[in-house]
Amino acid sequence: MLDARGDHPAVAETLREASDALGEDIGRLIHEGPKEALALTTNTQPVMLVAGVAAYRAWRAEGCADPVVVAGHSLGEYSALVAAGALTLADAAPLVRFRAQAMQEAVPVGTGAMAAILGMDAQRVIEGCAEAARTFGANSGEVVEAVNFNDAAQTVIAGSKAAVEKACEVLKAMGAKRALPLPVSAPFHSSLMKPAAERLKEKLATTPLQSPRIPVVNNIEVQAESDPDRIRAALYQQAFGPVRWVECIQRSRRAASRRSSSAARARCLPAWSSASIRRWLPPPSTTRPRWPTPRACWHEQRADPAGPGRARHRRLAWHRRRHRPELAARGMKVIGTATTDDGAAKITAAFGDKAGCKGAKLDVNDAKAAEALIDAIVKEHGALHVLVNNAGITRDTLAMRMKDDDWDAVLDTNLKAVFRMSRAVMRTMMKQRYGRIVSITSVVGASGNPGQANYAAAKAGVAGMTRALARELGSRGITVNCVAPGFIETDMTGALPEEQQKALLGQIPLGHLGKPADIAHAVAFLSSPRAGYISGRNSTSTAACSWPDGLPSTAAGNGLPSRSLRPV
């Protein structure tokens, strides 16, 4: 969680505060381990608390507004209380360590277990647990219960080891897609934790708590309590009661919609929740989410070839530059690249006063430079959410006259560099479980064009690679798409003789050329959270061309091919 923010002043201060409270160097434990020490629940729980609080404080230090409502999954509820000002970190850290120790001592290691049940609704999981418990008899002491309701198709069960194993067998027979044992040291949130909860109750009674300045939706009752004693009671019950996370999310979203616009929904649950919340995204809306502020990397590489290709490439470069201000206007912090320092300076100037937006020098054919730029962006901004692959050159000539150097140069820049840049951002986006990769192709990749065998091959290759990457990365919340510009209104098309213009318009059912802004809007949409279920798509931004039947479009949500759509 803190990999990208480890050197942030707010993170460093949080680690110092927690270290003072616990009497040991938490930062060193996190960075140096050993892993065996980190795996102990008495260390894991305080470290998770500190990481959540540090991430939240870094987020606030970047100028983000207070959330409308907060919630945290299980241990994350303590982080949420710190974020809301109900509990200080100095009090929370030792309290959480005490909680972990009490839980571990309540059930000896090896006698309890937990498992995640996938692909089955919660009520069926509850029924399966009851059936498994009955096989042991009423007085056996074997316990298995549904304890974490993480989403509609994922429920965690916990209890004694034999009962959990039996429940996994029963639930798989009932139709569960998977039953995965979890590597934990105790059956958290089950009734077997009641002795630990009683000890925690005594500790809570002596721990200072304030009324939270931000509503905190608790796990056990799905309520936002303001009375410190009721908060203590909820934390006590949570230790041996289920985490109703799906309901917490629903309650938080309702609270956000009542308090402000849907923009608040996206920032109500960012830094302090557990792994399950990282998969949650707000529903599409007319207001763009403001958390996190998207960081986009946009790059171009322009050629200046002699001959007919020069005018055509000027046209492509001109309308593609519209992407940068369009993305910046939608709240993204955009880093646009050029091959020269002068080009990077012009990009910076084009952004004007857009905070965080600037130009950078990059040769996309330099693999090390590309990786270094991506690393620098992530280090500076803490994340990278969008990559727009826009580099392109042309070396046009008839195939029989085309030299190997002409072929290689175009394929290296227009295809290989797209792969290289996409690969460079994958690790960061996979860790975030969110990302948007958008590449600029061309209708030439599907239709072909005399004198552009190299260019057409490269653009067709980008389209095929896009579909492959969409299948590879969809399960991590990353969408991969491309936009294929067609006939766009430029100086070049405006200079055509009237007869040629009429012939051109005759190929377009809409009866007019596209505008540069049309391409920019398409890229901006595919870069946004609203395009979360569009992946593997080559969007042809022209009313004149269509793709052949059978080209699959992979939906990121399920990985299944859907019917190919034709452009209007």
N, C-alpha and C positions, 0 to 999 in steps of 0.2 A: 504493500500500500504506500510505503514511504520512499520507494526506490527513486521516483522522479522528483521528490521534494526534500531529500535528505539534507540539503544544504540551506534550506529556507530558514530564515531567522526564527519564525514562529515554531517550526519543528524543533530546532535546537533548544529554544526556551522551554518547550513542553517536555522534552526529554530531561532537561536539568531539573525541572520542577518535580517530575515523577521520581527521578533518581533520589532527590532529597527526601521525598516522602517515604520511599521504600528502603532507603539506606544502602542502595547499590546502584551501580552504573547501568541503567536500563539501555542506554544507547550502545554500550559495548556488548551487552547481551544480545541485542538485536543484530548488530553487524558482525560480531565475532563468534557468537554461540558459546559453547558448542551446541550442536543440534540436539543432543540428548538433554541438555539443560532447558533449551527452548521448548522441547516436547512435554516437559512436566507441566501439568495443568496449573500449578501454583505460579509458574512463570508465563505460560501461554496466555492466561486470562488477563493479567496486568499489562502484558505487551500489547494485546489486542485493544484494550482500553486506551492505552497511550497512543497507539497508532491512529485510532479513530479520532481522538481529541486533537492530535497534532494535525491531521489532514483537514479537519474542520477549521482550526485556527489559521492554517495557511490559506485556506479558501477565503476566509473572512479578511485576512490581511491583504488579499489581492483586490479588495474593494467591493466584494460581493455583498449584497444586502442580507439582512437577517432572514432566515427562512420563516415561512408562515406557521409551520408546524413541524415537529420532529418526531422520529420514532427510531427504535433500534431493535434488532433481532437478538433476543436472549441477552447475552452480555452487552450487546450494543445499546441496550436500554440505559445502562449506566453511562455510556459515552454521550447519549442523547441528553441525559439529565445534566451532565457537565456542560454541554453546549448550551443548554437552556438556562444555565445559571442556578439550578436547584442544588447542585452538588459541586464542591470544589474538587479539582484534580488531586490536591493534597489529601483530601479525605477519601476520594473515590479509589485511589490506587491501593492503599492498605485494605480498604473494605473489600475490594474485588479479590485481592490475594487471600483474605480470610475466607471469602465465599468459596474460592477454588479449593482451599485446604479442607474446609468442612465437607464439601461435596466428595472429594477424593476419599476422605476417611469414612464417609457414610457407607460406602460399598467397597469391599476389598477389590484390588485390581484383579481382573480376570473373571470375576463373578457376574459382572454386568456387561451389557452390550447395547449398541444402537445400530440401526440400519435405515437406509433411505429406500423408500418404495416409490418407483417411478411408473407412470402410465396408468394410474388408478385413482379414482376420485376418493376424497377423504372418508366419506361415509362407508364405502366398501372396505377401506383399510381398517376402520374402527371395528367393523363386523368381523373381519378376518382375525384381528387381534383377540377379540372375545372368543372366537372359535378355537384359536390356538391355546388360550389359557384354560379353556374347559377340558382339553385333553389331559391336563395334569391333575385335575381334581380340585375341589374347592379349598382343601386344606394343605395343598402342596407348597404354598409359599412362592410358587413361580408367578412372575408378573411380566406382562407385556402390554404396552399402551401406545397409542398414537400421541406424540408429544410436540412435534413441530409441523404446523400446517403451512408449508413454505410457498406453494402455489397450487393451482387447480390439479396438477398431475404429479406433485411431489409431496409426500408426507414422510416424516421421520418417525420411526417407532423406537421405543427403549424399554428396558426391563432386565430381568435376569437372563443370563446368556442362553440357557436352554430354551426358554420361552421365546426369545427373539429369533433364534434359529428355526424353531417350529413355526413361528408366525411367517417367516420368509417362505417356508415351504408351502404353507396354506395359501398365502397371498399370490404366489406364482401360479398355483393350481387354479386360483380364482380369476386369473387373467392379468395380473400385474406384469408390466413389460420387463421390469428388472427389480431385483432386491439386492441392494449393495450394502454389505457390512461396513460400518464406519470405524476408522482408526481412532477411537476415543478411549479414555481410561475409566469412564463412569457412565451410568445410564441417566444422563442429565434430563431434568424436567419430568422424570417419572415419579411415581409415588414412593419409590425407593429412596428418593432424596429428602423425604420428610424430616429425618433426624438432622440433616444438614441445614434445612430450612429453619428448624427451631433454634439452632445455634446462631444462624444469620439474623434471626429476629431479635435476639438479644444484642447483637452487635449494631444493628440498625437503630435500636432505641437510643444508643449513645452517639450516633453519627449525626452531625448538624445537617439539616436540610432546609432549604428555603422554597418559597413558592416560585415556580419557574416563570421566567419572563416570556418564554415561548411555550405554547402548549406541547406537552409530551404525551403521545398516545402510548399507553402501556400495553404489554403483551397479554396479560392475563384477563383483563376485562374490556380491552379495546376502548378505554376511556382516557380523557385528558384531565388528570386530577391537579388541583391547585393546592389542596391541603397537604402539608408535609406528612402528617400521620397516615393519610390515605395512600400517599406515594410509598411510604414504608411498608404498608400492608400489601400493596401490589408487588413490591420487590420480594417480600417474604413468600407470597403465594406463587410467584413466578418460579421460584427455585424448585418446586415440586409439581408445577402445573404446566399445561401446554402453552406453547407460543402460537398465538393465533395471527400469524403474520399476514395472511391474505386479507383478513379483516382489518388489520392495522393499516395496510396500504389503502384499502378502500376508504377507511375513515379519514386518513390523512388527505386523500384526494378531495373528499367532500369538504373538509375543513378549508383546504386551499381555495377551492372554487367559491366558497362563501366569502372568504376574506379578500380575495383579489382575483385577477385574471388567471387563465390557465398557465401563464408563465410561471406562476408561483408553484404550480404542481411539480414542475421539473426540478425545482431547487429545494423541495421539502425533505428529501431523504438522501442527501448525497454522501457524506464522508463517513458517517459513523455507523453504518449498518453492516451486516455480515454479507457473505458471498451471494446469498440469494437476491439481495436488493440490486446487485450490480447488473442483473438481467432485466430490471424493471425500467421501462421507458414510458413517458406520458403518452396519452392518445393523441392522434393528430388533432390540430386545432388551428385556428386562424392567427394565433399569437405564437411567435417562435419561442421555444424554451430559452431561458437565459442562464441555465446551469447545465453543464459547464460552458463557459464562453468558448466556442469552437476555435481550434487552432488549425489553420489550413496551410498547406504548402502547395504553391502553384508555380509551375515553371514552364519556360519556353526556350527554344533555341532556334534562332532565325538564320536562314541562309541568305546569301545575296548572289544567287547564280545568274549567269548571263542568259539571255535568250528569253523565250516565252514563259518559262517557269518563274522568272523573277516577278512579273506582274501578278501572277496567280498567287505566289507565296506572300506577297505584300498584302493581298486581300485576306488571306487566311490569318496572317499575324495581326492584321488590324482588327478584325472582329473578335479574335480570341482574346485580345487584351481587355475586352469588355468584361471578362469573367472576374477580374480582380476587383474592380470597384463594386460589382454586383455582390460578390461575396462579402466584401467589407461593409457594404451598406446593410447587410443582413446581420451584422453584429459579430462577424468572424474576425479574428486576428490573422491576417493573411501575410505570408512571406512569399513574395514572388521572386523568381530567379531569372537571371539573364547571364549570357556568356561573358560579359565584360563589366568592369566597374562602372563605366558610363551608363550601360543599360540598367544596372542595378540602381544607380542613382536616379534615373528617370522613373523607375518603378516606384521608388520611395516618394518622389515628388508627386507622382500621379495619385498616390493615396491621400495626399494633403494632410489633414489633421486627424486622420483615423488612428486612434491609439493602438499601438502594438503592431501596426502594419508597416512593412518595409520591403525593400528589395535586397537581394543577396546575389553574389556572383557564384555561378555554378556551371560547370561543363558536365552535362548528364552522362557523357561517355567516360567520365572518370569515376570509377566505382568507389574508391576510397573517399573522394570528395563528396559524393552523394551521401554516403553513410555518415560522414562527419557532420554534414549540414543537418541531417535528420536528428542526430544525437544532440547537436547544439540547440535545435528548436525544442526538443523535449526537455532538455536541461533548463532552458530559459523559461518555458511556459508551463512545464509540468505535464504536458500531454500533447498529442497530435491527433486530431479527429478526422481531417479530410486531406486527401491527396488528389490534386488535379494534374494528370499527366498531359502536358500540352506542347512538349518539345517536338519540333518537326522541321525537316529540311526537304528540298526537292532537288533532284538532278535529272531533269527530264530529257529523254531522247528515245528514239525508236530502239526496240530491243536488240536488233541486229547491230546497232552502233554503240550500245551501252557497254561501257568498260566495267571490269570487276570492281574497280574503286568506286564507281558511281553506284553500283548495286550495294556494296558493303557499307558505304557511308550512310545511305538512306536507311538500310535495315538496322544499322547500329543505333542511329539516333531515334528513328521512328518506331522501332519495335524492341530492340534489346534494352534501350534505356528505360522504356516503359516498364519492362519486367524488373530491371534493376531498382528503379525508384519504388515500385510496388513492394518488392521484397524488403527494401530498407525500412518501410513503415510497418510491416506485418507484426513484428514482435511487440512493438508498443501498442498497436491496436488490439492485438490478441489479449494482452494483459489488461487493457481497459474493457475488453469485451464490447467494444464499439469502434466503428470506423466506417469511413466512406472513401472509396477509391473510384474516381471518375476519369476516364481517358478520352481524349479527343481522337476520333477516327475520321472517316470520310465516306461518303456514298461511293467513292471510287473503289473502296475495298470490296463492294458487292457488285458494282456495275462494270468495273474496269474502265480504262481510259487510254487511248493510244498515246504512246510515248511515256507512259508512267507505270511500266511493269514493276519497277522496284517500289514505287510509292503504293501502288495497289496491293502488292504482296504484303508490305509492312502493315498497312491499315487492316487488311483482312486478318493478318496474324494477331493484331491487337484485339480484334473482335473475338477470335477463337480463344485467346488467352483469358479474356474477360470472363467468358462462360466457365472456363476451367477453374479460375480463381474463385468465382462465385460459389462453386460447389465445395471448394476446399475451405473457404473462410466463413461461410454462412453460419455455421454452428457457433461461431465466436462473436456474432453480432456485427459482422463486417459485410457490407454490401459492395459489390464491384459492378460497375456499369460503364458504358461508353456512349458518347454522343457523336453522330455522324453528320456534320453540316453538309447541306446541299447548296442550292442556288441562293446566295445571300446578296442583298443590295449593297453594292460597294461602288467606288469610283470606276473600277474596271467594268462592271456590268452596265453602269450608267453611260459609259463611253461607247457601248456597242451601237452599231447602226440600228435604226428603227426596225428594219426587217428582221434582223437577228434577235432583237428584243421580243418581237411578236412571236417568233419561232420558239424562243425560250419559254415565254409565258404559256404557249400552247401545250407545253408538256406538264404544266402545273395545274391541277384541278382547282386550286383556290384562286388562280388567276393573278397572283402577285408574287414577287420575290420575298424571301424572308429577310428579317432585319438582324443586325448583330445582337440586339437585345434579346431576340428569340433564343439564340444559342446560350447567352448568359443566363437567362431564366431557366433553361433546361438544366444547365450545370448546377446552378444554385439549388434547384429542387432536388436533384439527385444527391446533393451534398448535405441535405437537411435531414433531421429526424423523421420528417413526414414521409420520406422515401424508404422507410425501414423494411418494407415488404416487397421492394423491387430490387432484384439482383440478377446479374447475368444478362442484362438487357442492352442491346445496341439500339439506342433511340435515334432514328433517322430524322434529323431536323430539316425535312424538306417535304413538300407535298407532291413531289414528282416521282419518288422511287419507292419500291417496296422490297422487302426481303422475301426470299423463297420460302415456301412452306417447310415446316419441320425444324426450324432453328429454335432450340429450347430456351426458355427463360426460367432460370432457377429462382424460386421464391426463397428468400433467406430464412423465412420462418420455419419451413419444413423440408427444404432440400429437394423437393419434388419438381420435376419439369412441368411447366404449364404451357398452354397453347401459345404458339408464337403469334404476336399481334402485328398487324400491318399499320404503318403510319397513315394518317389521314390523307 
